[in-house]
């Protein structure tokens, strides 16, 4: 239960990745349209809140934070996404390339995590190493084949596979933590027993 609370966000993100992957396999066009419209609505709402915050904030602080500029920019981008949804849908290949670049950066970050674990002599590094390798390979494939028709199916399968790998990494990580905690508790109990014997 404690592990579930600690890794709640990670598990939720993995479940979201699986859901998006399944939806991409079913109907990628509708999902893409939903994402574009959703992003537009969110940006519009954030922009309005930021712009209103400008007028409620002390003048000098609002100027330094450039709240009005940020708010108006977010409103403009959000409105553009909502008004020109079809334009983005007609340029899905470009969105695929951008997505591939984001995935590649995420893969490189996992390489960093793997290297950190190896240097700390942590034997769970291989799970993150596999995940990093899969992420980078898939990112390269996504970028290279962005113009092919089956790329959305590939992305859907990738998201599901990546989520499963991430969940496996979390499970292995939690098992290792439990083993370490258990061994520390046992050694602590042994030390206490030895101390009791010496006191006697």
N, C-alpha and C positions, 0 to 999 in steps of 0.2 A: 504493500500500500504506500509506504514511504517512497519507494523507487518510482511508483506511478506518479506521485505528486511532484517529485523532483524532475522527472522527464516528461511531464504532462505536455509542455509546449512542443517538444520534439515529436512525441507520438501523435499529437494533433496535426502537426505539419505533415507527417508521413501519411496519415489518413486522408488529408486534403490532397496530397500528391496522387494517391491511389484513385480518389474520386475524380480528379481532373483527368488522369490517364484513361480511366474507363469512359468518361464523357467524350474525350478526344477520339477514342476508338468508335464510339457510337455515332457522333455527329460533330466533327471539328468546326464546321462553319457556324453553327448555332452557338457553340461554346465560345468561339472567338468573338462573335458579335456581342454576346453577353458580357465577356471580359472587357471589351472596349467601352460598352455603355456603362458598365459598373465603375470602371476607372474614371470615366467622365463625370459621373454623378459624385463619386468620392472627392475628386479634385475640386469640383464646383463647390461642394459643401465646405471643404477645408479652406478654400479661397475666401468664401463669404465670412467664415469665422475669423480668419486671419485679418481680413480687411476691417471687420467690425472691432477687432481687438486693437487695431491701430488708433481708432477714435476714442477708445476707453483707456489707452495707455498714456502716461505722462509724455508730453511733446518731445522732449529730448531723447528719452528711452525709445519711443516709437520711431524717431528719425534714425537712431543708430541701428535699430533692428530691421529697418526698411520693411516694416510689416505691410504697408500699403502696396509697395511694389510686389512683394511676394504674394499677397492676397490677390491682386489683380492679375498677376501672371498665372496663378493657379486657376482662377476663374476663366481666363482666356483659353488655357489648354483644355480645361474640362468642357467648356462650351464647344470648342473645336472638335473634340472627340465625339460629342453627342451629335453635332450637326453634320460632321463629315465621317460618320461611321462607315459608310460605303467606300469612301476613299481608302481607309485603312484595310477594309476587307479585300479590296482589289490589289493591295500591296502586301499580302500576307507573307510573301517570300522574304521581304525586308524584315518583318517582325520575327520570322524564323531565325534569320541571321543574328539579330539582336539577342534573341533568346539563347542561341548557341553560344554567343560570347559570354552571357551571364553564367551559363552552365560551366563554361571553361574556367571562368574566374573561381566559381565554387569548387571545381575540381582541383585547381591549384592551391586553394585554401586547405583542402583535405590532404594535399601532399605535405603542407606545412605541419598539420596536426600529426600525420604519420611520422614525419621526421622528428617531431618533438617527442613522441612516444618512444621511438627507437632510441633516441639519445638518453631518455630517462629509464631505459631498459624495461619498458612496460610491454608485456607479451601480448597485449590485445591490439598492438599496432597493425597486425595483418588484416583485421577487419576493415580498418580505415584505409589501409593501403589498397585493398581490393576495390573499395568504394571509390577511392580517388582515381584509380585506373579506369574503372567503368565510366565514371563521370567524364574524364578527359577524352576517352575514345568516342563516347557518344556525342560530346560537344563538337569534336572534329567532324564526325559523320553528319551531324545536323547542319553545320556551317557549309560543308562541302556539297551536300545534296539538298540544299534548301529549295531548289526549284523543281524537285521531283514530286509527283503526285502522292506518293506513299509516305512522305516525310512526317505527316501528322500521325499516321498510325505508328510509325517508329517512335515519335516523341511520346505517344500514349503508353507504349510498351516500356520505354525507358523510364518514365515517371513511376510506373508501378514497380518495376524491378529495383529502381533506386530507393524507393520507399521501403521495400522489403529488406534491402541491404542495410539501410539506416536503422530499422527496427532491430535487426539481428545484431548490429553493432551496439545498440543501447542495451540489449539483453545480455550480451557477452560482458559488456562493461559493468553492469549491475551484478552479475554473477561473480566477477573478479573482486568487486568491492566487498561483497558478502564474505568471500573466502578470506580476504585480507583481514576484515573485521573479526571474523571467527578465530583466525589464527592469533590475532593480537589479544583477543579475550582469553583464549586458552593459555597463552604465554603469561598473561597477567595473573590468571588463576594459579598457575604453577609457581609464579614468583611469590604470591601471597601464601601459598601452602608452605613453601620453603621458609618463608619469614616466620610463619606460625611454628614450624618445627624448631627453628633456631631459638625462638622465644621460650619454648618449652625446655 
